[in-house]
Amino acid sequence: MLWIFLAFLTYFCWAGSNLGDKIVSGRYFTHPLAYLFFGFLTAPVVLVFAFFVQLEPLTTNLLWSSFLSAFLYLLVSVFYIKAVAIEEISRENMLWNMSPIFSLGIAWLFLGERLSGQEFMVLVLLIVAALLASFHAQGKRIKLSLGALYMLGACML
């Protein structure tokens, strides 16, 4: 039963992190790269964990994969912080859950995965929910949020 507590704790921590992102990116930093720069200043703290794990020697492939991963993480973070600064964090979290759609597309293209009828219905429900969360009503017009476009970019990467 400990796993239930840990699962709830995970979402509680994630919500706190998202709320912190919204407050800091909206009040203290006007540019997402400035926010990310100060966030990356704390990254050397992770090196403390290097003493508790066995590290593998770096190969060329591993080094290039790490550089590519770091670059993509930076790019996704810029899109995410920009979206959070523009839009309500509760809407952005719903849109963040579009990532499985793109993972499915990649798995379908490269791995040949297929969906059952029930899984396809869940996918359609996920897409409809994301679209509903993306629109704003302005008088008699419905407008797509700019934050939703940034989140779409983040999810695609």
ROLO-826664 format. One record per atom (N, C-alpha, C): y, x negated, z. Coordinates in pm, whole numbers, padded with zeros to 5 digits, always signed. Each point is the difference from the previous one (the first is absolute). Layout:
! ROLO-826664
YXZ
...
***
This chain:
! ROLO-826664
-00121-00081+00000
+00121+00081+00000
+00127-00085+00000
-00015-00130+00020
+00115-00088-00003
+00066-00001-00138
-00081+00019-00105
+00054-00004-00135
+00101+00110-00025
-00016+00116+00064
+00097+00109-00017
+00135-00041+00057
-00002-00058+00119
+00124-00047+00060
+00065-00106-00088
-00080-00095-00051
+00054-00106-00085
+00056+00055-00132
-00065+00102-00055
+00050+00061-00123
+00136+00066+00024
+00014+00073+00110
+00129+00061+00033
+00105-00106+00031
-00039-00103+00069
+00092-00108+00032
+00051-00069-00127
-00087-00016-00097
+00039-00060-00127
+00109+00082-00067
-00018+00130-00008
+00101+00085-00064
+00128+00007+00082
-00012-00007+00130
+00119-00002+00085
+00080-00128-00025
-00069-00114-00009
+00068-00127-00029
+00061+00001-00139
-00070+00058-00097
+00052+00008-00136
+00126+00087-00004
-00003+00110+00072
+00118+00087+00006
+00118-00073+00064
-00027-00075+00106
+00107-00076+00064
+00056-00107-00092
-00087-00065-00075
+00045-00100-00096
+00086+00062-00110
-00043+00114-00050
+00078+00068-00104
+00135+00047+00052
+00001+00049+00120
+00127+00043+00060
+00093-00120+00018
-00056-00112+00043
+00080-00122+00013
+00053-00047-00135
-00083+00008-00104
+00045-00036-00134
+00118+00087-00043
-00010+00129+00028
+00107+00093-00040
+00129-00031+00074
-00008-00023+00130
+00120-00026+00079
+00065-00132-00042
-00080-00104-00011
+00055-00132-00032
+00052-00004-00144
-00076+00054-00095
+00045-00007-00139
+00119+00091-00027
+00016+00104+00077
+00112+00091-00021
+00127-00042+00071
-00013-00067+00112
+00119-00032+00081
+00045-00145-00010
-00093-00094-00008
+00036-00140+00016
-00005-00082-00128
-00083+00040-00096
-00013-00077-00123
+00025+00093-00118
+00089-00041-00090
+00026+00082-00118
-00086-00040-00118
-00056-00119+00004
-00083-00047-00110
-00143-00023+00052
-00102+00049-00073
-00137-00016+00050
-00045-00144+00014
+00050-00089-00085
-00041-00141+00011
+00050-00064+00129
+00117+00041+00046
+00051-00052+00127
-00090+00044+00115
-00042+00125-00003
-00091+00051+00104
-00133-00074-00004
-00053-00020-00120
-00128-00070-00013
+00011-00146+00040
+00113-00063-00030
+00020-00139+00039
-00010-00016+00152
+00068+00087+00074
-00006-00010+00145
-00138+00038+00053
-00069+00089-00069
-00137+00033+00039
-00095-00116-00020
+00020-00075-00110
-00087-00115-00027
+00028-00118+00091
+00114-00001+00067
+00029-00108+00095
-00098+00003+00118
-00056+00117+00027
-00097+00011+00110
-00142-00033-00045
-00022-00023-00129
-00134-00025-00053
-00070-00121+00061
+00070-00109+00035
-00073-00114+00058
-00074+00033+00130
+00033+00110+00063
-00072+00041+00122
-00148+00021-00031
-00030+00041-00122
-00138+00025-00041
-00083-00129+00003
+00066-00114-00015
-00072-00127+00002
-00071-00027+00132
+00042+00066+00105
-00066-00014+00130
-00146+00042-00012
-00028+00100-00084
-00137+00049-00015
-00089-00100-00075
+00058-00097-00066
-00078-00099-00073
-00089-00081+00094
+00035-00008+00126
-00080-00075+00096
-00125+00077+00043
-00005+00130-00030
-00112+00083+00045
-00097+00036-00112
+00028-00042-00122
-00088+00031-00113
-00034-00129-00073
-00108+00005-00074
-00038-00116-00081
+00064+00016-00138
+00081-00096-00038
+00069+00004-00128
-00079-00074-00106
+00000+00056-00120
-00067-00065-00112
+00098-00095-00069
-00053-00104-00062
+00091-00088-00076
+00058+00076-00119
+00125-00030-00033
+00067+00070-00108
-00046-00053-00136
-00048+00090-00083
-00033-00034-00137
+00117+00042-00089
-00001-00042-00123
+00108+00036-00092
+00004+00151-00022
-00117+00061-00019
-00004+00145-00019
+00053+00075+00121
-00039-00044+00117
+00047+00065+00123
+00150-00016+00016
+00051-00117-00032
+00143-00024+00010
+00079+00088-00096
-00044+00007-00126
+00070+00087-00097
-00012+00146+00037
-00117+00042+00049
-00018+00138+00044
+00093+00032+00116
+00018-00095+00090
+00090+00020+00114
+00145+00013-00046
+00041-00084-00095
+00137+00009-00054
+00023+00135-00068
-00097+00043-00080
+00012+00129-00069
+00005+00114+00101
-00085-00006+00099
-00001+00103+00104
+00132+00004+00076
+00053-00115+00034
+00128-00006+00072
+00114+00055-00086
+00000-00033-00129
+00103+00051-00090
-00007+00152-00012
-00122+00052-00018
-00015+00146-00010
+00037+00069+00130
-00035-00061+00113
+00038+00057+00129
+00152+00006+00014
+00068-00106-00042
+00146-00002+00004
+00058+00108-00089
-00053+00016-00119
+00048+00101-00093
-00022+00141+00054
-00119+00026+00053
-00029+00131+00058
+00093+00026+00119
+00023-00101+00080
+00087+00016+00117
+00143+00033-00040
+00048-00060-00108
+00136+00030-00046
+00007+00146-00042
-00097+00047-00077
-00002+00141-00040
-00007+00092+00122
-00087-00035+00094
-00018+00084+00119
+00128+00007+00084
+00060-00115+00028
+00122-00002+00084
+00114+00073-00070
+00010-00016-00131
+00104+00071-00075
-00022+00151+00009
-00124+00043-00013
-00031+00143+00009
+00028+00054+00140
-00035-00076+00102
+00022+00043+00138
+00149+00009+00030
+00080-00089-00056
+00144+00003+00024
+00063+00123-00065
-00056+00049-00109
+00057+00113-00073
-00047+00134+00055
-00127+00010+00032
-00065+00128+00025
-00047+00012+00145
-00033+00121+00039
-00056+00027+00133
-00136-00070+00012
-00026-00060+00114
-00123-00076+00017
-00123+00091-00004
+00012+00125+00045
-00115+00090-00004
-00041+00032-00143
+00096+00011-00091
-00033+00022-00141
-00063-00125-00061
+00052-00114+00035
-00051-00124-00058
-00143-00028+00045
-00033+00034+00122
-00137-00020+00046
-00098+00087-00076
+00042+00122-00034
-00087+00084-00081
-00020-00062-00138
+00106-00056-00056
-00010-00060-00133
-00079-00130+00002
+00002-00069+00113
-00076-00125+00013
-00149+00027-00019
-00041+00121+00028
-00141+00037-00014
-00040+00023-00145
+00087-00031-00095
-00036+00007-00141
-00076-00125-00044
-00006-00100+00081
-00069-00125-00036
-00145+00023-00044
-00076+00090+00064
-00138+00021-00047
-00008+00052-00144
+00103+00067-00046
-00001+00049-00138
-00003-00118-00096
+00082-00100+00026
+00004-00116-00087
-00124-00087+00018
-00052-00006+00122
-00126-00073+00022
-00113+00066-00077
+00000+00131-00002
-00102+00072-00076
+00013-00028-00149
+00123-00001-00049
+00021-00030-00142
-00050-00138-00038
+00028-00097+00085
-00047-00136-00027
-00153-00007+00009
-00059+00068+00099
-00146+00001+00014
-00065+00071-00119
+00064+00104-00051
-00053+00072-00115
+00003-00089-00124
+00113-00072-00018
+00015-00087-00117
-00094-00120+00002
-00004-00069+00114
-00070-00127+00004
-00140+00005+00059
-00027+00098+00087
-00130+00006+00066
-00086+00116-00047
+00058+00089-00079
-00075+00114-00052
-00032+00107+00104
+00079+00010+00105
-00026+00102+00103
+00035+00138-00051
-00072+00099+00048
+00023+00139-00038
+00015+00085+00125
+00066+00115-00014
+00021+00091+00112
-00091+00121-00010
-00045+00048+00115
-00071+00128+00003
+00104+00111-00006
-00044+00122-00015
+00093+00114-00007
+00085+00013+00125
-00062-00017+00115
+00072+00010+00127
+00103-00113+00014
-00036-00120-00038
+00092-00113+00007
+00117+00018-00096
-00028+00059-00116
+00107+00025-00096
+00099+00103+00055
-00049+00101+00069
+00089+00101+00060
+00088-00062+00107
-00055-00091+00078
+00079-00070+00101
+00108-00086-00066
-00034-00064-00111
+00097-00080-00075
+00113+00088-00051
-00032+00115-00055
+00103+00093-00049
+00088+00047+00116
-00060+00031+00113
+00076+00041+00118
+00095-00111+00046
-00046-00123-00002
+00083-00115+00038
+00118-00016-00094
-00023+00016-00129
+00108-00012-00098
+00101+00113+00017
-00046+00123+00018
+00091+00114+00018
+00083-00017+00127
-00061-00043+00108
+00073-00021+00125
+00106-00109-00016
-00034-00106-00070
+00097-00108-00023
+00116+00049-00084
-00029+00079-00102
+00107+00054-00083
+00090+00094+00078
-00058+00085+00082
+00081+00093+00080
+00090-00075+00098
-00050-00109+00054
+00081-00079+00094
+00109-00078-00070
-00012-00018-00131
+00094-00082-00075
+00126+00073-00044
-00003+00131-00001
+00112+00076-00054
+00093+00048+00110
+00129+00008-00035
+00103+00055+00087
+00065+00118-00070
+00025+00105+00076
+00072+00114-00056
+00149-00020+00027
+00078+00002-00107
+00145-00013+00012
+00062+00123-00066
+00027+00098+00082
+00049+00126-00054
-00112+00068-00078
+00025+00026-00128
-00102+00062-00084
-00079-00102-00081
+00032-00128+00019
-00068-00107-00074
-00101-00070+00090
-00104-00050-00063
-00098-00081+00071
+00009-00140-00059
+00012-00100+00089
+00022-00137-00043
-00107-00091+00059
-00047-00094-00080
-00095-00099+00047
+00075-00106+00080
-00053-00034+00115
+00063-00097+00088
-00012-00142-00057
+00108-00078+00011
-00003-00140-00041
-00096-00080+00089
-00006+00038+00127
-00094-00065+00092
-00144+00019-00045
-00030+00116-00059
-00134+00025-00050
-00035-00094-00115
+00097-00032-00083
-00025-00094-00110
-00027-00141+00053
+00073-00039+00104
-00027-00131+00061
-00139-00003+00063
-00038+00108+00067
-00133+00006+00060
-00109+00001-00107
+00027+00064-00112
-00095-00001-00111
-00022-00144-00047
+00110-00075-00011
-00010-00141-00037
-00079-00079+00102
+00023+00026+00128
-00073-00072+00105
-00149+00034-00003
-00032+00126-00023
-00140+00040-00003
-00074-00054-00121
+00073-00014-00111
-00066-00052-00121
-00037-00147+00014
+00075-00071+00081
-00028-00143+00017
-00108-00019+00105
***
